[in-house]
Amino acid sequence: MKLTPQKNGTDLTIYLSGELNTLTAPELSALLDKELGGVKALTLDFSECDYVSSAGLRVLLAPSSR
């Protein structure tokens, strides 16, 4: 999977390509932990993402310290 973050002030867009699965979900989680400070608007662009597993959904839906 390839993750490309793009920050514009307090807006963050993350472009995902490939598969968000058990092996790649921790990479997205780490990126979110790193980049979300001060962000008021988050956009996740899945247009190039081929597959999302339950592990990927967990990263997106589970409450966290973010």
PDBQT receptor file of N, H, CA, C and O in Angstrom, charges set to zero:
ATOM      1  N   MET A   1       0.837  -1.157   0.000  1.00  0.00    +0.000 N 
ATOM      2  CA  MET A   1       0.000   0.000   0.000  1.00  0.00    +0.000 C 
ATOM      3  C   MET A   1       0.890   1.230   0.000  1.00  0.00    +0.000 C 
ATOM      4  O   MET A   1       1.977   1.238   0.577  1.00  0.00    +0.000 OA
ATOM      5  N   LYS A   2       0.405   2.254  -0.654  1.00  0.00    +0.000 N 
ATOM      6  H   LYS A   2      -0.478   2.248  -1.122  1.00  0.00    +0.000 HD
ATOM      7  CA  LYS A   2       1.098   3.539  -0.671  1.00  0.00    +0.000 C 
ATOM      8  C   LYS A   2       0.189   4.565  -0.010  1.00  0.00    +0.000 C 
ATOM      9  O   LYS A   2      -0.986   4.678  -0.358  1.00  0.00    +0.000 OA
ATOM     10  N   LEU A   3       0.732   5.309   0.939  1.00  0.00    +0.000 N 
ATOM     11  H   LEU A   3       1.687   5.217   1.222  1.00  0.00    +0.000 HD
ATOM     12  CA  LEU A   3       0.012   6.379   1.627  1.00  0.00    +0.000 C 
ATOM     13  C   LEU A   3       0.689   7.693   1.302  1.00  0.00    +0.000 C 
ATOM     14  O   LEU A   3       1.901   7.834   1.463  1.00  0.00    +0.000 OA
ATOM     15  N   THR A   4      -0.097   8.654   0.845  1.00  0.00    +0.000 N 
ATOM     16  H   THR A   4      -1.082   8.539   0.715  1.00  0.00    +0.000 HD
ATOM     17  CA  THR A   4       0.454   9.957   0.507  1.00  0.00    +0.000 C 
ATOM     18  C   THR A   4      -0.329  11.024   1.262  1.00  0.00    +0.000 C 
ATOM     19  O   THR A   4      -1.450  11.356   0.874  1.00  0.00    +0.000 OA
ATOM     20  N   PRO A   5       0.245  11.568   2.339  1.00  0.00    +0.000 N 
ATOM     21  CA  PRO A   5      -0.433  12.642   3.065  1.00  0.00    +0.000 C 
ATOM     22  C   PRO A   5      -0.170  13.993   2.412  1.00  0.00    +0.000 C 
ATOM     23  O   PRO A   5       0.924  14.258   1.915  1.00  0.00    +0.000 OA
ATOM     24  N   GLN A   6      -1.181  14.831   2.424  1.00  0.00    +0.000 N 
ATOM     25  H   GLN A   6      -2.070  14.616   2.828  1.00  0.00    +0.000 HD
ATOM     26  CA  GLN A   6      -1.039  16.197   1.895  1.00  0.00    +0.000 C 
ATOM     27  C   GLN A   6      -1.724  17.135   2.887  1.00  0.00    +0.000 C 
ATOM     28  O   GLN A   6      -2.936  17.060   3.087  1.00  0.00    +0.000 OA
ATOM     29  N   LYS A   7      -0.946  18.012   3.500  1.00  0.00    +0.000 N 
ATOM     30  H   LYS A   7       0.039  18.073   3.338  1.00  0.00    +0.000 HD
ATOM     31  CA  LYS A   7      -1.469  18.929   4.504  1.00  0.00    +0.000 C 
ATOM     32  C   LYS A   7      -1.585  20.324   3.907  1.00  0.00    +0.000 C 
ATOM     33  O   LYS A   7      -0.692  20.794   3.202  1.00  0.00    +0.000 OA
ATOM     34  N   ASN A   8      -2.693  20.970   4.203  1.00  0.00    +0.000 N 
ATOM     35  H   ASN A   8      -3.419  20.589   4.777  1.00  0.00    +0.000 HD
ATOM     36  CA  ASN A   8      -2.937  22.336   3.764  1.00  0.00    +0.000 C 
ATOM     37  C   ASN A   8      -3.509  23.091   4.963  1.00  0.00    +0.000 C 
ATOM     38  O   ASN A   8      -4.721  23.095   5.181  1.00  0.00    +0.000 OA
ATOM     39  N   GLY A   9      -2.646  23.718   5.724  1.00  0.00    +0.000 N 
ATOM     40  H   GLY A   9      -1.662  23.715   5.546  1.00  0.00    +0.000 HD
ATOM     41  CA  GLY A   9      -3.098  24.389   6.939  1.00  0.00    +0.000 C 
ATOM     42  C   GLY A   9      -3.582  23.354   7.948  1.00  0.00    +0.000 C 
ATOM     43  O   GLY A   9      -2.820  22.481   8.365  1.00  0.00    +0.000 OA
ATOM     44  N   THR A  10      -4.857  23.455   8.339  1.00  0.00    +0.000 N 
ATOM     45  H   THR A  10      -5.475  24.164   8.000  1.00  0.00    +0.000 HD
ATOM     46  CA  THR A  10      -5.432  22.497   9.283  1.00  0.00    +0.000 C 
ATOM     47  C   THR A  10      -6.215  21.395   8.574  1.00  0.00    +0.000 C 
ATOM     48  O   THR A  10      -6.917  20.624   9.229  1.00  0.00    +0.000 OA
ATOM     49  N   ASP A  11      -6.109  21.308   7.265  1.00  0.00    +0.000 N 
ATOM     50  H   ASP A  11      -5.539  21.934   6.733  1.00  0.00    +0.000 HD
ATOM     51  CA  ASP A  11      -6.753  20.248   6.485  1.00  0.00    +0.000 C 
ATOM     52  C   ASP A  11      -5.717  19.191   6.105  1.00  0.00    +0.000 C 
ATOM     53  O   ASP A  11      -4.601  19.521   5.705  1.00  0.00    +0.000 OA
ATOM     54  N   LEU A  12      -6.094  17.936   6.233  1.00  0.00    +0.000 N 
ATOM     55  H   LEU A  12      -7.001  17.668   6.558  1.00  0.00    +0.000 HD
ATOM     56  CA  LEU A  12      -5.211  16.836   5.872  1.00  0.00    +0.000 C 
ATOM     57  C   LEU A  12      -5.954  15.896   4.937  1.00  0.00    +0.000 C 
ATOM     58  O   LEU A  12      -7.065  15.460   5.239  1.00  0.00    +0.000 OA
ATOM     59  N   THR A  13      -5.342  15.587   3.807  1.00  0.00    +0.000 N 
ATOM     60  H   THR A  13      -4.440  15.942   3.562  1.00  0.00    +0.000 HD
ATOM     61  CA  THR A  13      -5.858  14.579   2.891  1.00  0.00    +0.000 C 
ATOM     62  C   THR A  13      -4.827  13.468   2.811  1.00  0.00    +0.000 C 
ATOM     63  O   THR A  13      -3.636  13.720   2.631  1.00  0.00    +0.000 OA
ATOM     64  N   ILE A  14      -5.303  12.230   2.947  1.00  0.00    +0.000 N 
ATOM     65  H   ILE A  14      -6.271  12.026   3.093  1.00  0.00    +0.000 HD
ATOM     66  CA  ILE A  14      -4.431  11.071   2.802  1.00  0.00    +0.000 C 
ATOM     67  C   ILE A  14      -4.939  10.266   1.617  1.00  0.00    +0.000 C 
ATOM     68  O   ILE A  14      -6.085   9.816   1.601  1.00  0.00    +0.000 OA
ATOM     69  N   TYR A  15      -4.078  10.091   0.631  1.00  0.00    +0.000 N 
ATOM     70  H   TYR A  15      -3.147  10.457   0.644  1.00  0.00    +0.000 HD
ATOM     71  CA  TYR A  15      -4.398   9.300  -0.557  1.00  0.00    +0.000 C 
ATOM     72  C   TYR A  15      -3.891   7.888  -0.324  1.00  0.00    +0.000 C 
ATOM     73  O   TYR A  15      -2.716   7.688  -0.018  1.00  0.00    +0.000 OA
ATOM     74  N   LEU A  16      -4.781   6.903  -0.469  1.00  0.00    +0.000 N 
ATOM     75  H   LEU A  16      -5.736   7.066  -0.717  1.00  0.00    +0.000 HD
ATOM     76  CA  LEU A  16      -4.408   5.505  -0.278  1.00  0.00    +0.000 C 
ATOM     77  C   LEU A  16      -4.460   4.793  -1.608  1.00  0.00    +0.000 C 
ATOM     78  O   LEU A  16      -5.399   4.981  -2.382  1.00  0.00    +0.000 OA
ATOM     79  N   SER A  17      -3.458   3.976  -1.882  1.00  0.00    +0.000 N 
ATOM     80  H   SER A  17      -2.695   3.823  -1.253  1.00  0.00    +0.000 HD
ATOM     81  CA  SER A  17      -3.497   3.143  -3.080  1.00  0.00    +0.000 C 
ATOM     82  C   SER A  17      -3.006   1.752  -2.710  1.00  0.00    +0.000 C 
ATOM     83  O   SER A  17      -2.139   1.599  -1.850  1.00  0.00    +0.000 OA
ATOM     84  N   GLY A  18      -3.564   0.744  -3.362  1.00  0.00    +0.000 N 
ATOM     85  H   GLY A  18      -4.269   0.869  -4.061  1.00  0.00    +0.000 HD
ATOM     86  CA  GLY A  18      -3.219  -0.636  -3.054  1.00  0.00    +0.000 C 
ATOM     87  C   GLY A  18      -4.255  -1.246  -2.132  1.00  0.00    +0.000 C 
ATOM     88  O   GLY A  18      -5.449  -0.981  -2.269  1.00  0.00    +0.000 OA
ATOM     89  N   GLU A  19      -3.796  -2.071  -1.185  1.00  0.00    +0.000 N 
ATOM     90  H   GLU A  19      -2.826  -2.286  -1.074  1.00  0.00    +0.000 HD
ATOM     91  CA  GLU A  19      -4.690  -2.780  -0.282  1.00  0.00    +0.000 C 
ATOM     92  C   GLU A  19      -4.477  -2.343   1.165  1.00  0.00    +0.000 C 
ATOM     93  O   GLU A  19      -3.347  -2.279   1.649  1.00  0.00    +0.000 OA
ATOM     94  N   LEU A  20      -5.578  -2.044   1.844  1.00  0.00    +0.000 N 
ATOM     95  H   LEU A  20      -6.497  -2.096   1.451  1.00  0.00    +0.000 HD
ATOM     96  CA  LEU A  20      -5.548  -1.756   3.280  1.00  0.00    +0.000 C 
ATOM     97  C   LEU A  20      -5.970  -3.040   3.974  1.00  0.00    +0.000 C 
ATOM     98  O   LEU A  20      -7.155  -3.369   4.027  1.00  0.00    +0.000 OA
ATOM     99  N   ASN A  21      -4.987  -3.766   4.507  1.00  0.00    +0.000 N 
ATOM    100  H   ASN A  21      -4.024  -3.498   4.464  1.00  0.00    +0.000 HD
ATOM    101  CA  ASN A  21      -5.262  -5.076   5.078  1.00  0.00    +0.000 C 
ATOM    102  C   ASN A  21      -4.521  -5.239   6.399  1.00  0.00    +0.000 C 
ATOM    103  O   ASN A  21      -4.013  -4.267   6.956  1.00  0.00    +0.000 OA
ATOM    104  N   THR A  22      -4.461  -6.463   6.893  1.00  0.00    +0.000 N 
ATOM    105  H   THR A  22      -4.873  -7.254   6.440  1.00  0.00    +0.000 HD
ATOM    106  CA  THR A  22      -3.823  -6.752   8.179  1.00  0.00    +0.000 C 
ATOM    107  C   THR A  22      -2.370  -6.302   8.214  1.00  0.00    +0.000 C 
ATOM    108  O   THR A  22      -1.886  -5.832   9.244  1.00  0.00    +0.000 OA
ATOM    109  N   LEU A  23      -1.683  -6.443   7.104  1.00  0.00    +0.000 N 
ATOM    110  H   LEU A  23      -2.077  -6.824   6.268  1.00  0.00    +0.000 HD
ATOM    111  CA  LEU A  23      -0.268  -6.072   7.061  1.00  0.00    +0.000 C 
ATOM    112  C   LEU A  23      -0.044  -4.575   6.935  1.00  0.00    +0.000 C 
ATOM    113  O   LEU A  23       0.964  -4.065   7.425  1.00  0.00    +0.000 OA
ATOM    114  N   THR A  24      -0.961  -3.853   6.286  1.00  0.00    +0.000 N 
ATOM    115  H   THR A  24      -1.779  -4.267   5.888  1.00  0.00    +0.000 HD
ATOM    116  CA  THR A  24      -0.753  -2.431   6.016  1.00  0.00    +0.000 C 
ATOM    117  C   THR A  24      -1.532  -1.504   6.949  1.00  0.00    +0.000 C 
ATOM    118  O   THR A  24      -1.237  -0.311   7.015  1.00  0.00    +0.000 OA
ATOM    119  N   ALA A  25      -2.518  -2.033   7.666  1.00  0.00    +0.000 N 
ATOM    120  H   ALA A  25      -2.757  -3.003   7.612  1.00  0.00    +0.000 HD
ATOM    121  CA  ALA A  25      -3.315  -1.201   8.576  1.00  0.00    +0.000 C 
ATOM    122  C   ALA A  25      -2.447  -0.498   9.633  1.00  0.00    +0.000 C 
ATOM    123  O   ALA A  25      -2.697   0.671   9.927  1.00  0.00    +0.000 OA
ATOM    124  N   PRO A  26      -1.440  -1.163  10.213  1.00  0.00    +0.000 N 
ATOM    125  CA  PRO A  26      -0.598  -0.455  11.191  1.00  0.00    +0.000 C 
ATOM    126  C   PRO A  26       0.129   0.751  10.603  1.00  0.00    +0.000 C 
ATOM    127  O   PRO A  26       0.399   1.722  11.309  1.00  0.00    +0.000 OA
ATOM    128  N   GLU A  27       0.441   0.687   9.322  1.00  0.00    +0.000 N 
ATOM    129  H   GLU A  27       0.221  -0.102   8.749  1.00  0.00    +0.000 HD
ATOM    130  CA  GLU A  27       1.097   1.818   8.652  1.00  0.00    +0.000 C 
ATOM    131  C   GLU A  27       0.157   3.033   8.606  1.00  0.00    +0.000 C 
ATOM    132  O   GLU A  27       0.584   4.161   8.853  1.00  0.00    +0.000 OA
ATOM    133  N   LEU A  28      -1.108   2.798   8.293  1.00  0.00    +0.000 N 
ATOM    134  H   LEU A  28      -1.455   1.882   8.093  1.00  0.00    +0.000 HD
ATOM    135  CA  LEU A  28      -2.087   3.891   8.285  1.00  0.00    +0.000 C 
ATOM    136  C   LEU A  28      -2.290   4.423   9.692  1.00  0.00    +0.000 C 
ATOM    137  O   LEU A  28      -2.360   5.636   9.893  1.00  0.00    +0.000 OA
ATOM    138  N   SER A  29      -2.385   3.532  10.666  1.00  0.00    +0.000 N 
ATOM    139  H   SER A  29      -2.327   2.547  10.502  1.00  0.00    +0.000 HD
ATOM    140  CA  SER A  29      -2.558   3.951  12.055  1.00  0.00    +0.000 C 
ATOM    141  C   SER A  29      -1.400   4.833  12.513  1.00  0.00    +0.000 C 
ATOM    142  O   SER A  29      -1.618   5.862  13.154  1.00  0.00    +0.000 OA
ATOM    143  N   ALA A  30      -0.190   4.441  12.192  1.00  0.00    +0.000 N 
ATOM    144  H   ALA A  30      -0.013   3.606  11.671  1.00  0.00    +0.000 HD
ATOM    145  CA  ALA A  30       0.988   5.228  12.572  1.00  0.00    +0.000 C 
ATOM    146  C   ALA A  30       0.987   6.591  11.890  1.00  0.00    +0.000 C 
ATOM    147  O   ALA A  30       1.335   7.599  12.506  1.00  0.00    +0.000 OA
ATOM    148  N   LEU A  31       0.599   6.620  10.626  1.00  0.00    +0.000 N 
ATOM    149  H   LEU A  31       0.316   5.802  10.126  1.00  0.00    +0.000 HD
ATOM    150  CA  LEU A  31       0.544   7.894   9.898  1.00  0.00    +0.000 C 
ATOM    151  C   LEU A  31      -0.493   8.819  10.528  1.00  0.00    +0.000 C 
ATOM    152  O   LEU A  31      -0.235  10.010  10.699  1.00  0.00    +0.000 OA
ATOM    153  N   LEU A  32      -1.652   8.289  10.871  1.00  0.00    +0.000 N 
ATOM    154  H   LEU A  32      -1.861   7.321  10.732  1.00  0.00    +0.000 HD
ATOM    155  CA  LEU A  32      -2.693   9.100  11.508  1.00  0.00    +0.000 C 
ATOM    156  C   LEU A  32      -2.199   9.634  12.850  1.00  0.00    +0.000 C 
ATOM    157  O   LEU A  32      -2.400  10.808  13.162  1.00  0.00    +0.000 OA
ATOM    158  N   ASP A  33      -1.555   8.778  13.644  1.00  0.00    +0.000 N 
ATOM    159  H   ASP A  33      -1.392   7.824  13.391  1.00  0.00    +0.000 HD
ATOM    160  CA  ASP A  33      -1.019   9.224  14.934  1.00  0.00    +0.000 C 
ATOM    161  C   ASP A  33      -0.027  10.366  14.748  1.00  0.00    +0.000 C 
ATOM    162  O   ASP A  33       0.000  11.310  15.538  1.00  0.00    +0.000 OA
ATOM    163  N   LYS A  34       0.780  10.274  13.709  1.00  0.00    +0.000 N 
ATOM    164  H   LYS A  34       0.758   9.507  13.068  1.00  0.00    +0.000 HD
ATOM    165  CA  LYS A  34       1.826  11.277  13.451  1.00  0.00    +0.000 C 
ATOM    166  C   LYS A  34       1.256  12.589  12.917  1.00  0.00    +0.000 C 
ATOM    167  O   LYS A  34       1.714  13.662  13.309  1.00  0.00    +0.000 OA
ATOM    168  N   GLU A  35       0.276  12.520  12.038  1.00  0.00    +0.000 N 
ATOM    169  H   GLU A  35      -0.096  11.648  11.719  1.00  0.00    +0.000 HD
ATOM    170  CA  GLU A  35      -0.167  13.691  11.275  1.00  0.00    +0.000 C 
ATOM    171  C   GLU A  35      -1.403  14.411  11.817  1.00  0.00    +0.000 C 
ATOM    172  O   GLU A  35      -1.662  15.543  11.408  1.00  0.00    +0.000 OA
ATOM    173  N   LEU A  36      -2.171  13.805  12.716  1.00  0.00    +0.000 N 
ATOM    174  H   LEU A  36      -1.960  12.886  13.049  1.00  0.00    +0.000 HD
ATOM    175  CA  LEU A  36      -3.457  14.390  13.088  1.00  0.00    +0.000 C 
ATOM    176  C   LEU A  36      -3.401  15.568  14.054  1.00  0.00    +0.000 C 
ATOM    177  O   LEU A  36      -4.413  16.243  14.242  1.00  0.00    +0.000 OA
ATOM    178  N   GLY A  37      -2.273  15.833  14.661  1.00  0.00    +0.000 N 
ATOM    179  H   GLY A  37      -1.451  15.285  14.508  1.00  0.00    +0.000 HD
ATOM    180  CA  GLY A  37      -2.176  16.949  15.582  1.00  0.00    +0.000 C 
ATOM    181  C   GLY A  37      -2.533  18.276  14.918  1.00  0.00    +0.000 C 
ATOM    182  O   GLY A  37      -1.899  18.670  13.939  1.00  0.00    +0.000 OA
ATOM    183  N   GLY A  38      -3.540  18.963  15.444  1.00  0.00    +0.000 N 
ATOM    184  H   GLY A  38      -4.054  18.643  16.240  1.00  0.00    +0.000 HD
ATOM    185  CA  GLY A  38      -3.942  20.257  14.907  1.00  0.00    +0.000 C 
ATOM    186  C   GLY A  38      -4.834  20.195  13.678  1.00  0.00    +0.000 C 
ATOM    187  O   GLY A  38      -5.254  21.234  13.170  1.00  0.00    +0.000 OA
ATOM    188  N   VAL A  39      -5.128  19.003  13.194  1.00  0.00    +0.000 N 
ATOM    189  H   VAL A  39      -4.787  18.159  13.607  1.00  0.00    +0.000 HD
ATOM    190  CA  VAL A  39      -5.968  18.859  11.998  1.00  0.00    +0.000 C 
ATOM    191  C   VAL A  39      -7.433  19.038  12.372  1.00  0.00    +0.000 C 
ATOM    192  O   VAL A  39      -7.915  18.445  13.338  1.00  0.00    +0.000 OA
ATOM    193  N   LYS A  40      -8.139  19.863  11.596  1.00  0.00    +0.000 N 
ATOM    194  H   LYS A  40      -7.748  20.344  10.811  1.00  0.00    +0.000 HD
ATOM    195  CA  LYS A  40      -9.566  20.096  11.815  1.00  0.00    +0.000 C 
ATOM    196  C   LYS A  40     -10.432  19.422  10.761  1.00  0.00    +0.000 C 
ATOM    197  O   LYS A  40     -11.613  19.169  11.000  1.00  0.00    +0.000 OA
ATOM    198  N   ALA A  41      -9.858  19.127   9.596  1.00  0.00    +0.000 N 
ATOM    199  H   ALA A  41      -8.899  19.332   9.402  1.00  0.00    +0.000 HD
ATOM    200  CA  ALA A  41     -10.602  18.450   8.521  1.00  0.00    +0.000 C 
ATOM    201  C   ALA A  41      -9.720  17.344   7.947  1.00  0.00    +0.000 C 
ATOM    202  O   ALA A  41      -8.597  17.588   7.506  1.00  0.00    +0.000 OA
ATOM    203  N   LEU A  42     -10.250  16.130   7.963  1.00  0.00    +0.000 N 
ATOM    204  H   LEU A  42     -11.162  15.931   8.321  1.00  0.00    +0.000 HD
ATOM    205  CA  LEU A  42      -9.519  14.970   7.444  1.00  0.00    +0.000 C 
ATOM    206  C   LEU A  42     -10.291  14.375   6.275  1.00  0.00    +0.000 C 
ATOM    207  O   LEU A  42     -11.491  14.118   6.372  1.00  0.00    +0.000 OA
ATOM    208  N   THR A  43      -9.587  14.159   5.170  1.00  0.00    +0.000 N 
ATOM    209  H   THR A  43      -8.612  14.368   5.091  1.00  0.00    +0.000 HD
ATOM    210  CA  THR A  43     -10.162  13.488   4.000  1.00  0.00    +0.000 C 
ATOM    211  C   THR A  43      -9.297  12.280   3.691  1.00  0.00    +0.000 C 
ATOM    212  O   THR A  43      -8.074  12.385   3.600  1.00  0.00    +0.000 OA
ATOM    213  N   LEU A  44      -9.939  11.136   3.532  1.00  0.00    +0.000 N 
ATOM    214  H   LEU A  44     -10.933  11.051   3.607  1.00  0.00    +0.000 HD
ATOM    215  CA  LEU A  44      -9.251   9.918   3.116  1.00  0.00    +0.000 C 
ATOM    216  C   LEU A  44      -9.731   9.593   1.713  1.00  0.00    +0.000 C 
ATOM    217  O   LEU A  44     -10.918   9.351   1.492  1.00  0.00    +0.000 OA
ATOM    218  N   ASP A  45      -8.806   9.589   0.769  1.00  0.00    +0.000 N 
ATOM    219  H   ASP A  45      -7.842   9.786   0.948  1.00  0.00    +0.000 HD
ATOM    220  CA  ASP A  45      -9.143   9.329  -0.636  1.00  0.00    +0.000 C 
ATOM    221  C   ASP A  45      -8.838   7.865  -0.950  1.00  0.00    +0.000 C 
ATOM    222  O   ASP A  45      -7.677   7.469  -1.060  1.00  0.00    +0.000 OA
ATOM    223  N   PHE A  46      -9.902   7.066  -1.092  1.00  0.00    +0.000 N 
ATOM    224  H   PHE A  46     -10.845   7.387  -1.003  1.00  0.00    +0.000 HD
ATOM    225  CA  PHE A  46      -9.779   5.639  -1.364  1.00  0.00    +0.000 C 
ATOM    226  C   PHE A  46      -9.939   5.323  -2.852  1.00  0.00    +0.000 C 
ATOM    227  O   PHE A  46     -10.115   4.156  -3.201  1.00  0.00    +0.000 OA
ATOM    228  N   SER A  47      -9.885   6.301  -3.724  1.00  0.00    +0.000 N 
ATOM    229  H   SER A  47      -9.742   7.249  -3.440  1.00  0.00    +0.000 HD
ATOM    230  CA  SER A  47     -10.170   6.069  -5.145  1.00  0.00    +0.000 C 
ATOM    231  C   SER A  47      -9.178   5.103  -5.798  1.00  0.00    +0.000 C 
ATOM    232  O   SER A  47      -9.511   4.473  -6.802  1.00  0.00    +0.000 OA
ATOM    233  N   GLU A  48      -7.975   4.976  -5.250  1.00  0.00    +0.000 N 
ATOM    234  H   GLU A  48      -7.705   5.488  -4.435  1.00  0.00    +0.000 HD
ATOM    235  CA  GLU A  48      -6.987   4.049  -5.802  1.00  0.00    +0.000 C 
ATOM    236  C   GLU A  48      -6.759   2.845  -4.888  1.00  0.00    +0.000 C 
ATOM    237  O   GLU A  48      -5.812   2.084  -5.084  1.00  0.00    +0.000 OA
ATOM    238  N   CYS A  49      -7.623   2.678  -3.898  1.00  0.00    +0.000 N 
ATOM    239  H   CYS A  49      -8.393   3.297  -3.739  1.00  0.00    +0.000 HD
ATOM    240  CA  CYS A  49      -7.510   1.564  -2.962  1.00  0.00    +0.000 C 
ATOM    241  C   CYS A  49      -8.339   0.394  -3.501  1.00  0.00    +0.000 C 
ATOM    242  O   CYS A  49      -9.534   0.534  -3.761  1.00  0.00    +0.000 OA
ATOM    243  N   ASP A  50      -7.688  -0.758  -3.662  1.00  0.00    +0.000 N 
ATOM    244  H   ASP A  50      -6.718  -0.872  -3.450  1.00  0.00    +0.000 HD
ATOM    245  CA  ASP A  50      -8.338  -1.921  -4.265  1.00  0.00    +0.000 C 
ATOM    246  C   ASP A  50      -9.120  -2.768  -3.273  1.00  0.00    +0.000 C 
ATOM    247  O   ASP A  50     -10.055  -3.468  -3.664  1.00  0.00    +0.000 OA
ATOM    248  N   TYR A  51      -8.753  -2.715  -1.991  1.00  0.00    +0.000 N 
ATOM    249  H   TYR A  51      -7.993  -2.147  -1.674  1.00  0.00    +0.000 HD
ATOM    250  CA  TYR A  51      -9.318  -3.646  -1.015  1.00  0.00    +0.000 C 
ATOM    251  C   TYR A  51      -9.156  -3.069   0.380  1.00  0.00    +0.000 C 
ATOM    252  O   TYR A  51      -8.122  -2.482   0.697  1.00  0.00    +0.000 OA
ATOM    253  N   VAL A  52     -10.190  -3.235   1.224  1.00  0.00    +0.000 N 
ATOM    254  H   VAL A  52     -11.031  -3.711   0.966  1.00  0.00    +0.000 HD
ATOM    255  CA  VAL A  52     -10.115  -2.848   2.626  1.00  0.00    +0.000 C 
ATOM    256  C   VAL A  52     -10.598  -4.037   3.450  1.00  0.00    +0.000 C 
ATOM    257  O   VAL A  52     -11.738  -4.478   3.302  1.00  0.00    +0.000 OA
ATOM    258  N   SER A  53      -9.730  -4.554   4.315  1.00  0.00    +0.000 N 
ATOM    259  H   SER A  53      -8.804  -4.197   4.435  1.00  0.00    +0.000 HD
ATOM    260  CA  SER A  53     -10.097  -5.683   5.169  1.00  0.00    +0.000 C 
ATOM    261  C   SER A  53     -10.699  -5.163   6.476  1.00  0.00    +0.000 C 
ATOM    262  O   SER A  53     -10.766  -3.956   6.710  1.00  0.00    +0.000 OA
ATOM    263  N   SER A  54     -11.128  -6.092   7.311  1.00  0.00    +0.000 N 
ATOM    264  H   SER A  54     -11.073  -7.072   7.120  1.00  0.00    +0.000 HD
ATOM    265  CA  SER A  54     -11.673  -5.707   8.610  1.00  0.00    +0.000 C 
ATOM    266  C   SER A  54     -10.611  -5.023   9.471  1.00  0.00    +0.000 C 
ATOM    267  O   SER A  54     -10.942  -4.163  10.286  1.00  0.00    +0.000 OA
ATOM    268  N   ALA A  55      -9.350  -5.392   9.303  1.00  0.00    +0.000 N 
ATOM    269  H   ALA A  55      -9.081  -6.091   8.641  1.00  0.00    +0.000 HD
ATOM    270  CA  ALA A  55      -8.273  -4.729  10.048  1.00  0.00    +0.000 C 
ATOM    271  C   ALA A  55      -8.147  -3.271   9.623  1.00  0.00    +0.000 C 
ATOM    272  O   ALA A  55      -7.886  -2.399  10.453  1.00  0.00    +0.000 OA
ATOM    273  N   GLY A  56      -8.330  -3.008   8.342  1.00  0.00    +0.000 N 
ATOM    274  H   GLY A  56      -8.541  -3.716   7.669  1.00  0.00    +0.000 HD
ATOM    275  CA  GLY A  56      -8.306  -1.637   7.846  1.00  0.00    +0.000 C 
ATOM    276  C   GLY A  56      -9.480  -0.841   8.372  1.00  0.00    +0.000 C 
ATOM    277  O   GLY A  56      -9.330   0.317   8.762  1.00  0.00    +0.000 OA
ATOM    278  N   LEU A  57     -10.653  -1.461   8.383  1.00  0.00    +0.000 N 
ATOM    279  H   LEU A  57     -10.775  -2.401   8.066  1.00  0.00    +0.000 HD
ATOM    280  CA  LEU A  57     -11.834  -0.786   8.926  1.00  0.00    +0.000 C 
ATOM    281  C   LEU A  57     -11.661  -0.470  10.407  1.00  0.00    +0.000 C 
ATOM    282  O   LEU A  57     -12.108   0.574  10.880  1.00  0.00    +0.000 OA
ATOM    283  N   ARG A  58     -11.016  -1.364  11.128  1.00  0.00    +0.000 N 
ATOM    284  H   ARG A  58     -10.653  -2.213  10.744  1.00  0.00    +0.000 HD
ATOM    285  CA  ARG A  58     -10.794  -1.155  12.558  1.00  0.00    +0.000 C 
ATOM    286  C   ARG A  58      -9.983   0.108  12.803  1.00  0.00    +0.000 C 
ATOM    287  O   ARG A  58     -10.271   0.855  13.739  1.00  0.00    +0.000 OA
ATOM    288  N   VAL A  59      -8.970   0.358  11.972  1.00  0.00    +0.000 N 
ATOM    289  H   VAL A  59      -8.736  -0.249  11.212  1.00  0.00    +0.000 HD
ATOM    290  CA  VAL A  59      -8.159   1.571  12.103  1.00  0.00    +0.000 C 
ATOM    291  C   VAL A  59      -9.033   2.807  11.930  1.00  0.00    +0.000 C 
ATOM    292  O   VAL A  59      -8.860   3.805  12.629  1.00  0.00    +0.000 OA
ATOM    293  N   LEU A  60      -9.972   2.728  10.995  1.00  0.00    +0.000 N 
ATOM    294  H   LEU A  60     -10.113   1.917  10.428  1.00  0.00    +0.000 HD
ATOM    295  CA  LEU A  60     -10.822   3.881  10.696  1.00  0.00    +0.000 C 
ATOM    296  C   LEU A  60     -11.925   4.087  11.724  1.00  0.00    +0.000 C 
ATOM    297  O   LEU A  60     -12.333   5.223  11.967  1.00  0.00    +0.000 OA
ATOM    298  N   LEU A  61     -12.416   3.008  12.334  1.00  0.00    +0.000 N 
ATOM    299  H   LEU A  61     -12.085   2.086  12.137  1.00  0.00    +0.000 HD
ATOM    300  CA  LEU A  61     -13.599   3.094  13.192  1.00  0.00    +0.000 C 
ATOM    301  C   LEU A  61     -13.333   3.038  14.671  1.00  0.00    +0.000 C 
ATOM    302  O   LEU A  61     -14.119   3.572  15.454  1.00  0.00    +0.000 OA
ATOM    303  N   ALA A  62     -12.261   2.415  15.079  1.00  0.00    +0.000 N 
ATOM    304  H   ALA A  62     -11.622   1.981  14.443  1.00  0.00    +0.000 HD
ATOM    305  CA  ALA A  62     -12.004   2.217  16.516  1.00  0.00    +0.000 C 
ATOM    306  C   ALA A  62     -11.610   3.529  17.175  1.00  0.00    +0.000 C 
ATOM    307  O   ALA A  62     -10.838   4.308  16.615  1.00  0.00    +0.000 OA
ATOM    308  N   PRO A  63     -12.142   3.769  18.367  1.00  0.00    +0.000 N 
ATOM    309  CA  PRO A  63     -11.708   4.973  19.102  1.00  0.00    +0.000 C 
ATOM    310  C   PRO A  63     -10.234   4.841  19.468  1.00  0.00    +0.000 C 
ATOM    311  O   PRO A  63      -9.732   3.742  19.707  1.00  0.00    +0.000 OA
ATOM    312  N   SER A  64      -9.570   5.955  19.506  1.00  0.00    +0.000 N 
ATOM    313  H   SER A  64      -9.978   6.847  19.313  1.00  0.00    +0.000 HD
ATOM    314  CA  SER A  64      -8.159   5.945  19.845  1.00  0.00    +0.000 C 
ATOM    315  C   SER A  64      -7.812   7.220  20.596  1.00  0.00    +0.000 C 
ATOM    316  O   SER A  64      -8.682   8.036  20.900  1.00  0.00    +0.000 OA
ATOM    317  N   SER A  65      -6.558   7.373  20.880  1.00  0.00    +0.000 N 
ATOM    318  H   SER A  65      -5.852   6.710  20.633  1.00  0.00    +0.000 HD
ATOM    319  CA  SER A  65      -6.114   8.574  21.598  1.00  0.00    +0.000 C 
ATOM    320  C   SER A  65      -5.986   9.781  20.693  1.00  0.00    +0.000 C 
ATOM    321  O   SER A  65      -5.625  10.868  21.143  1.00  0.00    +0.000 OA
ATOM    322  N   ARG A  66      -6.286   9.588  19.397  1.00  0.00    +0.000 N 
ATOM    323  H   ARG A  66      -6.579   8.705  19.032  1.00  0.00    +0.000 HD
ATOM    324  CA  ARG A  66      -6.166  10.711  18.466  1.00  0.00    +0.000 C 
ATOM    325  C   ARG A  66      -7.180  11.726  18.853  1.00  0.00    +0.000 C 
ATOM    326  O   ARG A  66      -7.279  12.774  18.215  1.00  0.00    +0.000 OA
TER     327      ARG A  66
